[in-house]
Amino acid sequence: MLIAHIDSKKKLPVLIIISVCLLYTVPLPAQDQSTTKAILLSAVMPGAGQMYLGRPTRAGVFFGAELMVMMSYLRLNQEVDWKQNTYMLHANRYADVPLNSEDSYYRFIANYVNSDEYNAEVEREFRNLYIIHNYNPDAYRESIARYSVPEDKAWHWESRDSWLRYREIRREKQEYEILANFALGASVLNRLISIIDTALIARSTNTYNIQTGNTQQSFLSDIYFEPDYLNNGITLKYNYSFY
């Protein structure tokens, strides 16, 4: 139900990932389970490894967390697009800026009310540099020609309030971008925790299989934590035996 509201361009990869994971999460008999496969499934989609190892409740927790993070990320990106379209239209209406101009230009006009103000600052800077402190008229003229805004790219905000509103919209867009990056970080963290949880479940399962006569063991089948008193933390370790 939630996925139906995702933009069509972003819906397909989401459906593919979920479908592939569900295809491989059917629990198998303990002797046929692969720790490496379970970990890889958790890396692709948190919870898939737990489902593969027959832990549907834990899988549901990771699936739910990933779904919320994914929906948040997509929603935040929609807000970023909306804010971008908004400040483009605002600049076009109140400063005669052509639509779909370069992003560097949109950043540029956020710093000055009009291009005349910017050109005046450029003129002052290079006059001080090449006329007053280091007399070099040729360098002065070349710098003015290079860094001044030409007439065809000039802008003039209708009012200071419209300029300040533009800056506010730009700032809101940047805030949404930061939140979207946090959502991506949460997705990575969810995968890391899911991988560790999957490895611990596999280790417990393999220990039980050994005790009951099944000697199957695979990579990360003996993963464990040890306290690190020196650094006030814990150490993640694993032991692999070759037979």
C-alpha positions in Angstrom: 0.0 0.0 0.0 2.8 2.4 0.9 4.8 1.6 -2.2 2.0 2.7 -4.5 2.6 6.3 -3.5 6.3 6.2 -4.6 7.3 8.0 -7.7 7.2 5.6 -10.7 10.8 6.1 -11.4 11.8 5.1 -7.9 9.2 2.3 -7.4 10.8 -0.3 -9.7 14.2 -0.7 -8.0 12.4 -0.9 -4.6 10.0 -3.7 -5.9 12.9 -5.6 -7.5 15.0 -5.6 -4.3 12.1 -6.7 -2.1 11.0 -9.4 -4.7 14.5 -10.8 -5.0 14.9 -11.0 -1.3 11.5 -12.6 -0.7 12.3 -15.2 -3.4 15.4 -16.4 -1.4 14.0 -16.1 2.1 12.2 -19.4 2.3 13.6 -21.2 5.3 15.5 -24.4 4.6 16.4 -27.3 6.8 19.2 -26.4 9.2 21.8 -28.6 7.5 21.1 -26.8 4.1 21.4 -23.3 5.4 24.4 -21.2 4.4 25.8 -18.5 6.8 27.4 -16.7 4.0 24.2 -16.6 2.0 22.3 -15.4 5.0 24.7 -12.5 5.6 24.7 -11.5 2.0 20.9 -11.4 2.0 21.0 -9.2 5.1 23.4 -6.9 3.3 21.0 -6.6 0.4 17.8 -6.2 2.5 17.9 -6.1 6.3 15.8 -8.9 7.7 16.2 -11.2 4.7 19.0 -13.2 6.4 16.9 -13.6 9.5 13.9 -14.9 7.5 16.2 -17.3 5.6 17.4 -18.6 9.0 13.8 -19.1 10.2 13.5 -16.1 12.5 10.4 -14.3 11.0 9.8 -12.0 14.0 13.3 -10.6 14.0 13.1 -10.4 10.2 10.0 -8.3 10.5 11.7 -5.8 12.8 14.5 -5.2 10.3 12.1 -5.2 7.3 9.9 -2.7 9.0 12.8 -0.4 9.9 14.2 -0.5 6.4 10.8 0.2 4.9 10.4 3.3 7.1 13.9 4.5 6.3 13.3 3.9 2.6 10.0 5.7 2.6 11.5 8.6 4.5 14.4 8.9 2.1 12.1 8.9 -0.9 9.8 11.4 0.7 12.7 13.7 1.6 13.9 13.6 -1.9 10.5 14.6 -3.1 10.7 17.6 -0.8 14.1 18.4 -2.2 12.7 18.4 -5.8 9.7 20.4 -4.7 11.9 23.1 -3.0 14.2 23.2 -6.0 11.3 23.8 -8.4 9.9 26.4 -6.0 13.1 28.5 -5.8 13.5 28.3 -9.6 10.0 29.6 -10.2 10.6 32.2 -7.5 13.8 33.4 -9.1 12.1 33.5 -12.5 9.2 35.6 -11.2 11.0 38.0 -9.0 14.4 38.3 -10.6 13.8 37.4 -14.3 16.2 34.5 -14.0 15.7 32.0 -16.8 14.2 28.7 -15.7 16.5 25.7 -15.4 19.6 27.8 -15.2 22.8 26.2 -13.9 22.9 25.4 -10.2 26.0 27.5 -9.7 24.0 30.5 -11.0 21.2 29.8 -8.5 23.8 29.7 -5.7 25.4 32.9 -7.0 22.2 35.0 -7.0 21.5 34.0 -3.4 24.5 36.1 -2.3 23.5 39.5 -3.8 20.4 41.5 -4.3 21.4 42.4 -7.9 24.3 41.9 -10.3 25.2 45.6 -10.1 26.0 45.2 -6.4 28.1 42.2 -7.2 30.0 44.0 -10.1 30.6 46.9 -7.8 32.3 44.6 -5.3 34.4 43.0 -8.0 35.5 46.4 -9.2 36.5 47.5 -5.7 38.4 44.4 -5.1 40.5 44.5 -8.2 41.0 48.2 -8.1 42.5 47.8 -4.6 44.6 44.9 -5.9 45.8 46.2 -9.3 45.6 49.9 -9.1 46.2 51.0 -5.5 48.5 48.3 -4.1 50.1 46.8 -7.3 49.7 49.1 -10.3 48.8 46.9 -13.3 46.1 48.3 -15.5 46.1 45.4 -17.9 45.6 42.9 -15.1 42.8 45.1 -13.7 40.9 45.2 -17.0 41.3 41.5 -17.6 40.1 40.6 -14.2 37.1 42.9 -14.5 36.2 41.4 -17.8 36.6 37.9 -16.5 34.7 38.1 -13.2 32.0 40.7 -13.8 28.5 39.5 -14.6 27.6 40.3 -18.3 24.4 42.0 -19.2 22.8 38.8 -20.6 23.2 37.2 -17.1 22.3 40.2 -15.0 19.6 39.9 -12.3 17.8 42.2 -10.0 15.5 41.1 -7.2 12.2 42.9 -7.2 12.5 43.5 -3.5 14.7 42.6 -0.6 11.9 40.5 0.8 11.7 38.4 -2.4 15.5 37.9 -2.2 15.3 36.9 1.5 12.5 34.5 0.7 14.6 32.9 -2.1 17.4 32.4 0.4 15.0 30.8 2.8 13.7 28.3 0.2 17.3 27.4 -0.7 18.1 26.8 3.0 15.0 24.6 3.4 16.1 22.6 0.4 19.6 22.1 1.9 18.0 21.0 5.2 16.0 18.3 3.4 19.1 17.2 1.6 20.9 16.8 4.9 17.9 14.8 6.3 18.0 12.6 3.2 21.6 11.8 3.8 20.8 10.9 7.4 18.2 8.5 6.1 20.8 6.9 3.9 23.1 6.6 6.9 20.3 5.0 8.9 19.8 2.5 6.0 23.5 1.6 6.1 23.4 1.2 9.9 20.3 -1.0 9.7 22.2 -3.3 7.3 25.2 -3.5 9.5 23.1 -4.4 12.6 21.2 -6.9 10.5 24.4 -8.5 9.3 25.7 -8.8 12.8 22.4 -10.2 14.1 22.3 -12.7 11.2 25.9 -13.8 12.0 25.0 -14.3 15.7 21.9 -16.4 14.8 23.9 -18.5 12.4 26.6 -19.0 15.0 23.9 -20.2 17.5 22.4 -22.4 14.9 25.7 -24.0 13.9 26.6 -24.5 17.6 23.4 -26.4 18.0 24.0 -28.4 14.9 27.4 -29.5 16.1 26.0 -30.5 19.5 23.3 -32.6 17.7 25.8 -34.3 15.4 25.7 -31.9 12.4 29.3 -30.7 11.8 28.4 -28.0 9.2 30.4 -24.8 9.7 30.9 -21.9 7.4 32.4 -18.4 7.3 31.6 -16.4 10.4 30.1 -19.4 12.0 32.0 -18.7 15.3 31.5 -15.0 15.6 31.5 -13.6 19.1 32.0 -10.4 21.2 34.6 -9.8 23.9 34.7 -6.8 26.3 37.5 -4.3 25.7 38.2 -2.9 29.1 41.2 -0.9 28.0 39.1 1.2 25.4 35.8 0.9 27.3 34.1 -0.9 24.5 33.6 -4.3 22.9 35.5 -6.2 20.3 33.8 -8.2 17.5 35.8 -11.4 16.7 35.2 -14.6 14.8 36.9 -18.0 14.7 37.0 -20.2 11.6 38.2 -23.8 11.8 39.6 -25.7 8.8 38.8 -29.4 8.7 
